[in-house]
């Protein structure tokens, strides 16, 4: 397969934000996660836990509560005192309503999901009616009446109530009148609301118990502590014969190093997240019917989208952070070596630019043109386009000031291979092309929208010859447009799982699509059908270990000289597929970390298969081929992230 | 993707029934065994995997079976109806159907239904339904007419909806179809009129149902060759009113519209149905599997020798008549995905290399489900007796044993008990053992001379008992100061109350050495480190102390100076065991291992006399010193108490008796050494904590060194 010089990059100093809230929706089997920077992410638990949507964060919009109501409508509330509803189709914020009670600390939907309750800083609890397209203030309960609402309609309500030195971090109100509280003294207490008596007290931690979630059946609940432990409680019969049941602490899980700020309980799994930025989904073995790979623990750390773009010719990398972009130039070497060698650098990597966006909004997407001459990025309300000029070692940067009115925000940006066109996917499914010229742009033109769609496109791919543009939304199929005619050319048959990455191969114009269930398809755009290779792969099926990978493929690219080679990567491996070789079946070894030693070429050729996998670099945020002999791999070691987190609660190792 | 495997014919006996096919195929009590009822006179029990019949029964010449034989899953008996009104019940051992139990009913039977988990139901041709038990109690009872004149039952099915039995039957009258749903939990009979969706009048040829969350889905195959679906609410809004059900078309032209016979339908799972019939007017009959979700034909199999339009479906097997023989076609339906339905093979092969991790299911407590079947069983036995009078009713061995206990001699009980324990264990074994012990204890109380020590020991050693199963046992043993049984109980029972544990401890402490000498105690765990020399009396071992010098005491502080007055004794304490091995075994095996809660144990510990608690403390301290002799801080032997168990007990004893212990002169030395020990522990911990901080810094430095290389160019070969 060949030798590569790999630029191993570890200077992308990316730190995910801590998780603040999680909310599970049973109806759609989706999970909403909010982070401390205000980002809200939607994970589809049915689609291999793929992060299918996200709403960019905002500095002033720290979310403190997140909940689903009225079926699949998502609301959040936070320290700016606003209640926000998200538009899950258009990927925008539908509206924000001020509750006029100061920062909001908690929010809950009534059991019939028609009303929304928020708990405010001033101690009031406010009730909103959920109307089909908005929410409407209904009534206000002040401090003294707080107990009354509990009885009225609250199923579950979280509030930070201060009780001398002990803070109750969370409360759950069950339909049988049981109240469960978790507090800063490390206690989980079970109360009887009718008599107001303490039924049971579990001391689970030396530190705070910060979160609680009850299963929909109310037969089990989960709490998370500041020590990173998650405890599972279950309602278990006291003896085999009697119907009397009591809450028993059954299982402890330690998957976090820091505070578990949020927990959720799906019918089959415990979900937790916190300051250490990991989202952990722990299936309950007794609830999982088929003991397959889906029953395994999932730990999601990195976003399922690309934060790095690359200008291959100039060997430039653009890194996207929440509020700034960084541009780096890779170094070089003149030395050669054999497998495993680290080569001496003749020139180190340079940090060329630090580009800070103004305003409180997070960057949604960014891209550098293949020639390195343009950088584009977008927040929720502003679009930025920069022109870069390179003179020897100096770089000058110029912002293109007059942007068209419609270009206020983009979900995805892409430059054409010759850097003359810019493709922009915005909300409401609109897709535009802009012709770039020295010092500006002309001809903003829109692609004909699909009739009736409001589905926003999240992924774009353009063919190297510039003739075809492929675009995919979060659920609908992939659409291929003719760039010259600005018309839809064809639509790839819909598939059950969302698309995670797209790319169009040079020369052949084959569209390669990776799905969240780890299937990869190759579709010929000129022929409007799946390629022969893709059919063969589907017929034979992927290797089971390939299908069991638990992170999605986030980037696909091609070998510039060998049209049979496809490069794909997820967080823990990258793979060069050689379409000319036979496919591996379940009996062959998919990944062999050891180089072939003492093996004759015959054996090697016989056991060779199409999937050349390397797991040397991980966790991977980006891999691409710079030229036929050079790879770039952007790694983000977990230790580096941990080093930037606040220290965890110190547990004494010796003595008590 | 659905897949029909190669079928095989159950060839042993050709069905002499001609084109009508068999009357029915029903499951028997065992998996893989099926009852096939010929439309003539014969019922055959087949074992499908072996492709051979296990039994065959026929009615007399002149009689004719009118309703397929079913198995009563609760008793394992088979039931059949011949000549419309005569009910026969038999089991595997019976040979001649003429001689088995017979009941003549007052009305004509349409079908008998039997499914797992409930008693069989008899559906009469007039639409009335009776449970089998109620019917057999009074066979000649009057059977009411439910359906109107000229209404004929066409099809019927019995199934469980949320653990409640539901019977559905469909009648026809002048081309109109009516659906009756009988629910047995509420005794509600709902009647629906089935509105046919299609234009022209069509005859429905086959039905099949499946149960959903809120609806029963009724599928029908019409003579126009289309499959229609009808949803019947499980909880009707107005059950009494005659309601209408609308059919909706599900699949078009599944079979040829002109086919008049040989058409049948079965729902395989929520997405798949099996259809039997000719797809084209001229073609041969086929068995095909359709995907209803994607409306695609999944697979099909030709039946060149013709079939009868009957299709049965159990588990993973489809049964149909092919030519003269009943044929079994195993099939597989996998969860349908678009890719699968359209022909792309979804990779679903289970590599089977993932060992499922072991986990505890907290929701099913271990003892549940016991004896739930017993009551039903005994009820069934009654009728069996009526049928086979000659057979001596079998008295359970446990009942016999319980009777033996009440009157026989100790020797005899022992023999019987051994016999009982040797037999196979039933699910309620542990409750029986509990009952036996309670029986024995009851007799002990009544007859003071009766004390079946060996029996009790044997019973306790069955490993199935707990304190709550035989509440009186430990109290009784305490009364008798039978340390042997107490030791066993403490080892075996998981749920001993703290008061009893403490009472045992008291007995162990107070029992005289001479009595202990005579009893047989399991000393397995202490034999490893108890010096045989120490057995019996404690000998002063001063050999390795020279001139009264003990190196340990060099760094004692002032309060410990007093110790020097009795240096020999102090040294003694650290080297020799303060109690006899037998007593040690009692403490170690039994008491230290038992579960307790501090709050409940403390008040009882307070009652222990000061001398005894000092002795126990000394022993614990001795164990601690033994522990600290090796690096792993463990004791030798099998199941030794852990260091934390020892420390917990020391703390508990001190907490409970501190004020008393402090006053006793003998305890002074012990307290001083404990104090010294705690002090040194505290200083060690603080030192360790200090070291930990510096180690962490070192670790950080090390990490930084590894990660400093933020950028490198490496050579990688992909192969």
Interface residues (C-beta under 8 A of the other chain):
Chain A: X1 X2 X3 X4 X5 X6 X7 X8 X9 X10 X11 X219 X234 X236 X237 X239 X240 X241 X248 X250 X285 X286 X291 X292 X293 X295 X331 X332 X333 X336 X337 X338 X339 X340 X341 X342 X343 X345 X348 X349 X494 X495 X496 X519 X538 X539 X540 X541 X542 X544 X547 X576 X586 X595 X596 X604 X608 X612 X614 X616 X631 X637 X639 X640 X643 X652 X653 X654 X655
Chain B: X337 X338 X339 X344 X345 X346 X347 X349 X350 X351 X354 X356 X357 X359 X360 X361 X362 X363 X365 X366 X367 X368 X369 X370 X681 X682 X684 X685 X686 X688 X689 X692 X703 X707 X709 X710 X711 X712 X713 X714 X715 X716 X717 X718 X719
